[in-house]
């Protein structure tokens, strides 16, 4: 139980409140809550009164999914722009999905960045009974750009004003939410409050839970006009068809222009304009119970709103500080929010009980394929992993792509939580753009966010794009991760590496120069091989040149990569020739060859059937060779593998005959597919594989 609010006034004050309530009823007809609000504002005890009033209403919930009952589709509109806002909206949606019992239609007003992120996320999330529609925020900017705004949200903070103009005319009602709210109840309860609107009421709002609009926070403080304490617009119920009938667009624009003659700019974006309109037209507002927007700013009065945790419906981090805000119960609210921040999103893929035909695109076919798997089959885990659809959050952190350059190269790699320590060293070695896919849980994603924000090296690099692929299934989906990172690379060329390799300090510049000199592109189809080395020492004086590397190689401090475990993986690079080479040289493909290469961004993707450990890069090099990529070894390029503990999948490969049997099965299926795609030309790969196995 949370601490109780201050005691209620008694005696003469109570009589005064009742008198004011009656006056409010006679003055405002069908809206007795307005009189209640006016009376409670005078007493300074609005919030407890509003809460008791809400409890007595007992709203009729919209129909949920039940057999024979058509469910009520609930519409929610959200304005979301940029990288950080995109992360916020995911936590909001998690809280919505956790409690909801009705299908949802999300109307998302986004900029290009947020749309790219959220389209990918919702497509891969595959949540049943959720419809997504996007609206281009860029098209709305001219409608509100004439309003000077000092709020940190910028133009996007004004876009809720034009929602009645852009949402479909067939849509009668919508709930509008800020991205920084978190639900702790079923949104259907909020939707049910539409039933208590009077005929004239068009907008439902919770009163502002601070003294901002009273104008007494500091000397010369001049807020926009508002009714009493005003209203907060973090949670809004909009009755759209009524709003349009009242001439909403002309109304708010006229009032905003009048106020801007003396106030010069908005301080709280759309909230100021909404309040100015309500000040002149109080009959339009339906006051909502305060628990539907518990506002957590530094100077909040929200604690007057609730008595117990069970009272809370929606918490709202309406401060630039967000979770760092200071108030009486900040830790309680922070923990509630963090619960959803780290909540496993795949658990929200559950179907709504009794809802027919609510599956997202592709989900039914996926369910059928999973149902056909035999759990007793030795390779069941591999089959299951291949069918797993991972939620993907691209550009998880703010990203500034490099300016377009014709020979630029992006380093592409993947990693899991146990390889985070490699990132800082990699950033020091590779000054160019990177696209990295991280395989994490929801909770680990938040740890990663903190890791980057607290690292001076990583936080300074804005040209590194991090893409979260959320964990799903028992095996590491290495090639799916590579494909995610590869698909998000923005330069013409990519260096396909692994996270535990450090490139030569000069490699980025050298690769760009080599691409230009070799005239790669439409005139020449080539994969540039970067020779790979390894050290068994955790501390290494990293070589600054090829000459220094050769000295370390001769001294036994470095080795050619995996020469003692998997020599065939890199032997075709011909290290003896590389020692003396002054110019790029051509090498032939051979069985099990898996070099690290630089290729055009539109190269073949990795085969996602290879999960866990084994043959994942080999299959990709085969595909490059099948598509007639020339293999060219660069004479001054090198990359060095650093030692680390073996992964779980490598350990399973080494210890489990079943694991190795399943990998062999995947190889055979891969070759069958090659034969179907390339015909007789693919025979050499099967022959080479058979010869390699016979030698082994």
Secondary structure as UniProt FT lines:
FT   HELIX           12..28
FT   TURN            29..30
FT   HELIX           32..43
FT   HELIX           46..57
FT   TURN            67..68
FT   STRAND          74..80
FT   HELIX           82..99
FT   STRAND          104..110
FT   HELIX           112..125
FT   TURN            128..129
FT   STRAND          130..136
FT   HELIX           137..144
FT   TURN            145..146
FT   TURN            152..153
FT   HELIX           154..162
FT   HELIX           163..166
FT   TURN            169..170
FT   STRAND          173..177
FT   TURN            179..180
FT   STRAND          181..183
FT   HELIX           187..191
FT   HELIX           192..196
FT   TURN            199..200
FT   STRAND          203..207
FT   HELIX           212..214
FT   TURN            219..220
FT   TURN            228..229
FT   STRAND          231..239
FT   HELIX           240..245
FT   TURN            246..247
FT   HELIX           248..263
FT   HELIX           270..280
FT   HELIX           282..284
FT   STRAND          285..287
FT   HELIX           290..292
FT   STRAND          294..295
FT   TURN            298..299
FT   HELIX           302..304
FT   HELIX           309..311
FT   STRAND          314..316
FT   TURN            320..321
FT   HELIX           322..324
FT   TURN            328..329
FT   HELIX           330..341
FT   HELIX           345..349
FT   TURN            353..354
FT   TURN            361..362
FT   HELIX           363..371
FT   TURN            375..376
FT   TURN            378..379
FT   HELIX           380..387
FT   STRAND          392..393
FT   TURN            406..407
FT   STRAND          409..416
FT   HELIX           417..419
FT   TURN            420..421
FT   HELIX           422..429
FT   STRAND          434..440
FT   HELIX           442..453
FT   HELIX           456..459
FT   STRAND          464..470
FT   HELIX           478..487
FT   STRAND          493..496
FT   TURN            499..500
FT   STRAND          501..503
FT   TURN            505..506
FT   HELIX           507..517
FT   TURN            518..519
FT   TURN            522..523
FT   STRAND          526..530
FT   STRAND          532..534
FT   HELIX           546..554
FT   TURN            555..556
FT   STRAND          559..560
FT   TURN            561..565
FT   HELIX           567..569
FT   HELIX           571..573
FT   HELIX           575..580
FT   STRAND          585..587
FT   TURN            591..592
FT   STRAND          596..600
FT   TURN            601..602
FT   TURN            608..609
FT   HELIX           616..626
FT   TURN            627..628
FT   STRAND          630..633
FT   TURN            635..636
FT   STRAND          639..641
FT   HELIX           648..655
FT   HELIX           657..678
FT   HELIX           679..682
FT   HELIX           683..695
//
